[in-house]
Amino acid sequence: MQLTALIESRLTVKETAATPTEAVTTLAQLLYREGRVQDAQRFCDALQRQGATFVLSLTPTVVMAHGYGEEVLAPAIAVMRTRDGKTVFLLASRNAQEHLEQLSQLAGALLVTPSLSALFE
């Protein structure tokens, strides 16, 4: 599956963030506005409670923050860039099964995507 098919365009932020942490906060707010999480701050708090850390995956320029739980109303993957060129993905899932499916789909899509720039066009 291509990344552009996996990630809805309205969940892609074209502006850049200063840091991955700032990107996650911005993406959580986007998920709240889109009705995917009940509350942006509670979702960020849940990420921290679950021990979510920014995991560099596949390349040093791809960062994934991910979590699941009752704060999530509908599964979603949101994406944004940082000023230093990192691409930050925020995965929100309702339960562990959805969480694993999202991680698997995203990892597979990253493997077959030659360039992440198509996400931001």
N, CA and C atoms as an extended XYZ file, in Angstrom:
363
Properties=species:S:1:pos:R:3:atomname:S:1:resname:S:1:resid:I:1 pbc="F F F"
N         0.840       -1.178        0.000 N   MET     1
C         0.000        0.000        0.000 CA  MET     1
C         0.889        1.247        0.000 C   MET     1
N         0.546        2.216       -0.797 N   GLN     2
C         1.285        3.464       -0.857 CA  GLN     2
C         0.917        4.352        0.338 C   GLN     2
N         1.867        5.144        0.777 N   LEU     3
C         1.624        6.054        1.898 CA  LEU     3
C         0.482        7.010        1.610 C   LEU     3
N         0.398        7.507        0.382 N   THR     4
C        -0.648        8.467        0.054 CA  THR     4
C        -2.038        7.841        0.166 C   THR     4
N        -2.142        6.530        0.031 N   ALA     5
C        -3.420        5.845        0.203 CA  ALA     5
C        -3.705        5.566        1.679 C   ALA     5
N        -2.663        5.400        2.463 N   LEU     6
C        -2.805        5.070        3.876 CA  LEU     6
C        -3.143        6.289        4.725 C   LEU     6
N        -2.625        7.440        4.345 N   ILE     7
C        -2.788        8.651        5.148 CA  ILE     7
C        -3.712        9.624        4.422 C   ILE     7
N        -4.819        9.961        5.059 N   GLU     8
C        -5.765       10.893        4.468 CA  GLU     8
C        -5.104       12.266        4.314 C   GLU     8
N        -5.353       12.919        3.194 N   SER     9
C        -4.702       14.204        2.942 CA  SER     9
C        -5.039       15.243        4.006 C   SER     9
N        -6.231       15.192        4.575 N   ARG    10
C        -6.574       16.187        5.600 CA  ARG    10
C        -5.852       15.943        6.922 C   ARG    10
N        -5.149       14.810        7.034 N   LEU    11
C        -4.355       14.518        8.223 CA  LEU    11
C        -2.865       14.745        7.968 C   LEU    11
N        -2.568       15.467        6.911 N   THR    12
C        -1.199       15.846        6.581 CA  THR    12
C        -1.052       17.347        6.788 C   THR    12
N        -0.108       17.731        7.625 N   VAL    13
C         0.145       19.150        7.884 CA  VAL    13
C         1.320       19.577        7.018 C   VAL    13
N         1.099       20.559        6.180 N   LYS    14
C         2.140       20.990        5.243 CA  LYS    14
C         3.142       21.962        5.861 C   LYS    14
N         2.768       22.632        6.954 N   GLU    15
C         3.715       23.501        7.644 CA  GLU    15
C         4.753       22.626        8.349 C   GLU    15
N         5.808       23.260        8.855 N   THR    16
C         6.821       22.502        9.577 CA  THR    16
C         6.814       22.865       11.053 C   THR    16
N         7.265       21.934       11.864 N   ALA    17
C         7.380       22.130       13.304 CA  ALA    17
C         8.858       22.258       13.664 C   ALA    17
N         9.117       22.885       14.796 N   ALA    18
C        10.506       23.060       15.236 CA  ALA    18
C        11.118       21.735       15.679 C   ALA    18
N        10.342       20.914       16.364 N   THR    19
C        10.850       19.659       16.927 CA  THR    19
C         9.827       18.546       16.731 C   THR    19
N        10.240       17.294       16.861 N   PRO    20
C         9.260       16.203       16.818 CA  PRO    20
C         8.188       16.339       17.904 C   PRO    20
N         8.555       16.804       19.092 N   THR    21
C         7.571       16.973       20.164 CA  THR    21
C         6.520       18.007       19.772 C   THR    21
N         6.958       19.107       19.184 N   GLU    22
C         6.013       20.128       18.716 CA  GLU    22
C         5.115       19.553       17.621 C   GLU    22
N         5.690       18.747       16.743 N   ALA    23
C         4.895       18.127       15.676 CA  ALA    23
C         3.821       17.219       16.258 C   ALA    23
N         4.173       16.418       17.257 N   VAL    24
C         3.196       15.512       17.870 CA  VAL    24
C         2.056       16.309       18.492 C   VAL    24
N         2.375       17.394       19.166 N   THR    25
C         1.334       18.231       19.772 CA  THR    25
C         0.417       18.812       18.694 C   THR    25
N         1.010       19.316       17.622 N   THR    26
C         0.221       19.872       16.517 CA  THR    26
C        -0.651       18.798       15.881 C   THR    26
N        -0.091       17.618       15.670 N   LEU    27
C        -0.852       16.520       15.058 CA  LEU    27
C        -1.973       16.047       15.977 C   LEU    27
N        -1.734       16.017       17.277 N   ALA    28
C        -2.786       15.636       18.229 CA  ALA    28
C        -3.939       16.640       18.174 C   ALA    28
N        -3.613       17.907       18.049 N   GLN    29
C        -4.656       18.934       17.922 CA  GLN    29
C        -5.442       18.751       16.632 C   GLN    29
N        -4.750       18.383       15.559 N   LEU    30
C        -5.416       18.104       14.293 CA  LEU    30
C        -6.370       16.917       14.442 C   LEU    30
N        -5.911       15.857       15.085 N   LEU    31
C        -6.773       14.685       15.286 CA  LEU    31
C        -8.002       15.046       16.114 C   LEU    31
N        -7.841       15.947       17.059 N   TYR    32
C        -8.991       16.415       17.844 CA  TYR    32
C        -9.974       17.174       16.936 C   TYR    32
N        -9.466       18.108       16.148 N   ARG    33
C       -10.337       18.883       15.258 CA  ARG    33
C       -11.057       17.998       14.246 C   ARG    33
N       -10.409       16.919       13.849 N   GLU    34
C       -11.002       15.987       12.871 CA  GLU    34
C       -11.905       14.933       13.532 C   GLU    34
N       -12.070       15.006       14.843 N   GLY    35
C       -12.951       14.075       15.533 CA  GLY    35
C       -12.369       12.690       15.739 C   GLY    35
N       -11.051       12.567       15.700 N   ARG    36
C       -10.408       11.259       15.855 CA  ARG    36
C       -10.029       10.966       17.305 C   ARG    36
N        -9.792       12.011       18.103 N   VAL    37
C        -9.506       11.834       19.537 CA  VAL    37
C       -10.422       12.760       20.327 C   VAL    37
N       -10.723       12.358       21.561 N   GLN    38
C       -11.638       13.131       22.405 CA  GLN    38
C       -11.042       14.456       22.844 C   GLN    38
N        -9.744       14.465       23.114 N   ASP    39
C        -9.081       15.650       23.639 CA  ASP    39
C        -7.598       15.543       23.295 C   ASP    39
N        -7.048       16.584       22.684 N   ALA    40
C        -5.654       16.535       22.237 CA  ALA    40
C        -4.693       16.374       23.402 C   ALA    40
N        -4.887       17.138       24.459 N   GLN    41
C        -3.960       17.061       25.596 CA  GLN    41
C        -4.055       15.711       26.293 C   GLN    41
N        -5.264       15.197       26.451 N   ARG    42
C        -5.410       13.873       27.088 CA  ARG    42
C        -4.755       12.786       26.239 C   ARG    42
N        -4.830       12.927       24.911 N   PHE    43
C        -4.176       11.943       24.048 CA  PHE    43
C        -2.659       12.028       24.207 C   PHE    43
N        -2.117       13.248       24.234 N   CYS    44
C        -0.668       13.413       24.452 CA  CYS    44
C        -0.265       12.859       25.813 C   CYS    44
N        -1.092       13.094       26.826 N   ASP    45
C        -0.824       12.539       28.157 CA  ASP    45
C        -0.831       11.017       28.118 C   ASP    45
N        -1.768       10.446       27.359 N   ALA    46
C        -1.841        8.985       27.235 CA  ALA    46
C        -0.595        8.435       26.549 C   ALA    46
N        -0.100        9.159       25.545 N   LEU    47
C         1.132        8.733       24.880 CA  LEU    47
C         2.263        8.644       25.898 C   LEU    47
N         2.362        9.631       26.757 N   GLN    48
C         3.416        9.631       27.773 CA  GLN    48
C         3.194        8.522       28.805 C   GLN    48
N         1.951        8.335       29.226 N   ARG    49
C         1.651        7.269       30.203 CA  ARG    49
C         2.009        5.895       29.649 C   ARG    49
N         1.764        5.702       28.371 N   GLN    50
C         2.042        4.412       27.749 CA  GLN    50
C         3.527        4.235       27.470 C   GLN    50
N         4.301        5.257       27.809 N   GLY    51
C         5.737        5.152       27.590 CA  GLY    51
C         6.121        5.364       26.146 C   GLY    51
N         5.212        5.981       25.386 N   ALA    52
C         5.521        6.231       23.975 CA  ALA    52
C         6.703        7.176       23.886 C   ALA    52
N         7.664        6.764       23.123 N   THR    53
C         8.810        7.628       22.857 CA  THR    53
C         8.895        7.805       21.359 C   THR    53
N         9.651        8.758       20.939 N   PHE    54
C         9.819        8.963       19.513 CA  PHE    54
C        10.814        7.931       19.022 C   PHE    54
N        10.311        7.005       18.227 N   VAL    55
C        11.117        5.882       17.768 CA  VAL    55
C        11.594        6.164       16.350 C   VAL    55
N        12.878        6.210       16.173 N   LEU    56
C        13.397        6.344       14.819 CA  LEU    56
C        13.216        4.997       14.136 C   LEU    56
N        12.579        5.015       12.985 N   SER    57
C        12.310        3.741       12.324 CA  SER    57
C        12.754        3.787       10.873 C   SER    57
N        13.396        2.783       10.454 N   LEU    58
C        13.857        2.591        9.081 CA  LEU    58
C        14.946        3.570        8.663 C   LEU    58
N        14.777        4.848        8.940 N   THR    59
C        15.809        5.834        8.628 CA  THR    59
C        15.882        6.828        9.781 C   THR    59
N        16.969        7.539        9.910 N   PRO    60
C        17.076        8.539       10.980 CA  PRO    60
C        16.148        9.734       10.784 C   PRO    60
N        15.504        9.834        9.626 N   THR    61
C        14.646       10.984        9.367 CA  THR    61
C        13.157       10.686        9.525 C   THR    61
N        12.818        9.486        9.942 N   VAL    62
C        11.410        9.118       10.132 CA  VAL    62
C        11.173        8.853       11.609 C   VAL    62
N        10.210        9.591       12.175 N   VAL    63
C         9.888        9.490       13.599 CA  VAL    63
C         8.430        9.061       13.729 C   VAL    63
N         8.178        8.079       14.601 N   MET    64
C         6.805        7.636       14.847 CA  MET    64
C         6.488        7.751       16.328 C   MET    64
N         5.401        8.431       16.631 N   ALA    65
C         4.834        8.418       17.976 CA  ALA    65
C         3.511        7.683       17.841 C   ALA    65
N         3.244        6.791       18.760 N   HIS    66
C         2.033        5.992       18.594 CA  HIS    66
C         1.456        5.603       19.940 C   HIS    66
N         0.141        5.516       19.963 N   GLY    67
C        -0.529        5.122       21.186 CA  GLY    67
C        -1.949        4.692       20.892 C   GLY    67
N        -2.548        4.067       21.882 N   TYR    68
C        -3.935        3.633       21.730 CA  TYR    68
C        -4.645        3.738       23.068 C   TYR    68
N        -5.980        3.757       22.982 N   GLY    69
C        -6.752        3.792       24.212 CA  GLY    69
C        -8.082        4.483       24.053 C   GLY    69
N        -8.704        4.714       25.194 N   GLU    70
C       -10.060        5.248       25.216 CA  GLU    70
C       -10.158        6.679       24.708 C   GLU    70
N        -9.054        7.402       24.662 N   GLU    71
C        -9.075        8.773       24.141 CA  GLU    71
C        -9.309        8.800       22.630 C   GLU    71
N        -9.053        7.667       21.959 N   VAL    72
C        -9.157        7.599       20.500 CA  VAL    72
C       -10.577        7.216       20.102 C   VAL    72
N       -11.191        8.049       19.276 N   LEU    73
C       -12.544        7.795       18.782 CA  LEU    73
C       -12.534        7.006       17.477 C   LEU    73
N       -11.519        7.242       16.644 N   ALA    74
C       -11.387        6.558       15.351 CA  ALA    74
C        -9.908        6.474       15.013 C   ALA    74
N        -9.462        5.351       14.460 N   PRO    75
C        -8.046        5.210       14.141 CA  PRO    75
C        -7.614        6.218       13.087 C   PRO    75
N        -6.371        6.664       13.218 N   ALA    76
C        -5.854        7.649       12.271 CA  ALA    76
C        -4.336        7.653       12.293 C   ALA    76
N        -3.778        8.058       11.167 N   ILE    77
C        -2.346        8.327       11.063 CA  ILE    77
C        -2.220        9.740       10.507 C   ILE    77
N        -1.534       10.584       11.258 N   ALA    78
C        -1.305       11.963       10.820 CA  ALA    78
C         0.196       12.151       10.610 C   ALA    78
N         0.557       13.133        9.798 N   VAL    79
C         1.974       13.308        9.455 CA  VAL    79
C         2.314       14.790        9.300 C   VAL    79
N         3.567       15.100        9.636 N   MET    80
C         4.073       16.470        9.562 CA  MET    80
C         5.591       16.405        9.485 C   MET    80
N         6.207       17.454        8.961 N   ARG    81
C         7.664       17.537        8.914 CA  ARG    81
C         8.181       18.484        9.989 C   ARG    81
N         9.445       18.276       10.353 N   THR    82
C        10.122       19.230       11.224 CA  THR    82
C        11.048       20.077       10.363 C   THR    82
N        11.502       21.180       10.914 N   ARG    83
C        12.357       22.092       10.144 CA  ARG    83
C        13.683       21.458        9.759 C   ARG    83
N        14.115       20.469       10.535 N   ASP    84
C        15.388       19.822       10.208 CA  ASP    84
C        15.221       18.616        9.287 C   ASP    84
N        14.027       18.464        8.707 N   GLY    85
C        13.818       17.450        7.685 CA  GLY    85
C        13.266       16.116        8.142 C   GLY    85
N        12.984       15.959        9.416 N   LYS    86
C        12.381       14.707        9.876 CA  LYS    86
C        10.901       14.677        9.490 C   LYS    86
N        10.410       13.495        9.194 N   THR    87
C         8.986       13.294        8.961 CA  THR    87
C         8.425       12.599       10.195 C   THR    87
N         7.406       13.208       10.802 N   VAL    88
C         6.836       12.706       12.049 CA  VAL    88
C         5.453       12.132       11.770 C   VAL    88
N         5.267       10.881       12.128 N   PHE    89
C         3.971       10.220       12.023 CA  PHE    89
C         3.397       10.072       13.426 C   PHE    89
N         2.106       10.360       13.568 N   LEU    90
C         1.403       10.130       14.833 CA  LEU    90
C         0.294        9.131       14.558 C   LEU    90
N         0.367        7.990       15.220 N   LEU    91
C        -0.620        6.940       15.052 CA  LEU    91
C        -1.533        6.916       16.268 C   LEU    91
N        -2.835        6.905       16.024 N   ALA    92
C        -3.830        6.834       17.090 CA  ALA    92
C        -4.733        5.634       16.823 C   ALA    92
N        -4.847        4.761       17.811 N   SER    93
C        -5.641        3.543       17.663 CA  SER    93
C        -6.535        3.366       18.881 C   SER    93
N        -7.650        2.671       18.690 N   ARG    94
C        -8.576        2.435       19.803 CA  ARG    94
C        -8.150        1.269       20.679 C   ARG    94
N        -7.419        0.317       20.099 N   ASN    95
C        -7.036       -0.872       20.867 CA  ASN    95
C        -5.733       -1.448       20.308 C   ASN    95
N        -5.237       -2.466       20.987 N   ALA    96
C        -3.943       -3.046       20.618 CA  ALA    96
C        -3.959       -3.653       19.213 C   ALA    96
N        -5.066       -4.271       18.827 N   GLN    97
C        -5.148       -4.888       17.495 CA  GLN    97
C        -5.033       -3.826       16.396 C   GLN    97
N        -5.813       -2.750       16.521 N   GLU    98
C        -5.711       -1.665       15.540 CA  GLU    98
C        -4.304       -1.079       15.527 C   GLU    98
N        -3.744       -0.965       16.701 N   HIS    99
C        -2.407       -0.399       16.858 CA  HIS    99
C        -1.382       -1.209       16.062 C   HIS    99
N        -1.408       -2.512       16.220 N   LEU   100
C        -0.481       -3.378       15.490 CA  LEU   100
C        -0.724       -3.324       13.989 C   LEU   100
N        -1.993       -3.258       13.587 N   GLU   101
C        -2.313       -3.171       12.161 CA  GLU   101
C        -1.770       -1.874       11.564 C   GLU   101
N        -1.948       -0.759       12.288 N   GLN   102
C        -1.429        0.521       11.792 CA  GLN   102
C         0.090        0.489       11.667 C   GLN   102
N         0.763       -0.012       12.684 N   LEU   103
C         2.222       -0.086       12.639 CA  LEU   103
C         2.683       -0.918       11.449 C   LEU   103
N         2.030       -2.042       11.235 N   SER   104
C         2.380       -2.919       10.127 CA  SER   104
C         2.127       -2.245        8.780 C   SER   104
N         0.974       -1.610        8.634 N   GLN   105
C         0.649       -0.939        7.374 CA  GLN   105
C         1.617        0.200        7.092 C   GLN   105
N         1.927        0.982        8.119 N   LEU   106
C         2.836        2.109        7.920 CA  LEU   106
C         4.243        1.623        7.577 C   LEU   106
N         4.713        0.621        8.293 N   ALA   107
C         6.050        0.086        8.003 CA  ALA   107
C         6.108       -0.455        6.575 C   ALA   107
N         5.088       -1.175        6.157 N   GLY   108
C         5.047       -1.707        4.796 CA  GLY   108
C         5.014       -0.605        3.754 C   GLY   108
N         4.218        0.423        4.008 N   ALA   109
C         4.123        1.537        3.062 CA  ALA   109
C         5.446        2.290        2.972 C   ALA   109
N         6.129        2.451        4.100 N   LEU   110
C         7.423        3.138        4.083 CA  LEU   110
C         8.454        2.367        3.269 C   LEU   110
N         8.369        1.044        3.305 N   LEU   111
C         9.326        0.223        2.565 CA  LEU   111
C         9.186        0.366        1.052 C   LEU   111
N         7.970        0.626        0.576 N   VAL   112
C         7.756        0.702       -0.875 CA  VAL   112
C         7.645        2.137       -1.388 C   VAL   112
N         7.831        3.097       -0.503 N   THR   113
C         7.720        4.500       -0.899 CA  THR   113
C         9.119        5.091       -1.073 C   THR   113
N         9.480        5.443       -2.302 N   PRO   114
C        10.831        5.953       -2.534 CA  PRO   114
C        11.058        7.343       -1.941 C   PRO   114
N        10.006        8.142       -1.833 N   SER   115
C        10.167        9.494       -1.328 CA  SER   115
C         8.938        9.901       -0.521 C   SER   115
N         9.173       10.527        0.628 N   LEU   116
C         8.074       10.976        1.466 CA  LEU   116
C         7.499       12.317        0.996 C   LEU   116
N         8.150       12.943        0.054 N   SER   117
C         7.703       14.270       -0.395 CA  SER   117
C         6.307       14.247       -1.006 C   SER   117
N         5.883       13.115       -1.560 N   ALA   118
C         4.541       13.029       -2.154 CA  ALA   118
C         3.447       13.290       -1.122 C   ALA   118
N         3.721       13.020        0.127 N   LEU   119
C         2.742       13.271        1.178 CA  LEU   119
C         2.437       14.746        1.339 C   LEU   119
N         3.386       15.596        1.009 N   PHE   120
C         3.264       17.010        1.298 CA  PHE   120
C         2.979       17.869        0.063 C   PHE   120
N         2.666       17.221       -1.039 N   GLU   121
C         2.380       17.959       -2.272 CA  GLU   121
C         0.941       18.420       -2.314 C   GLU   121
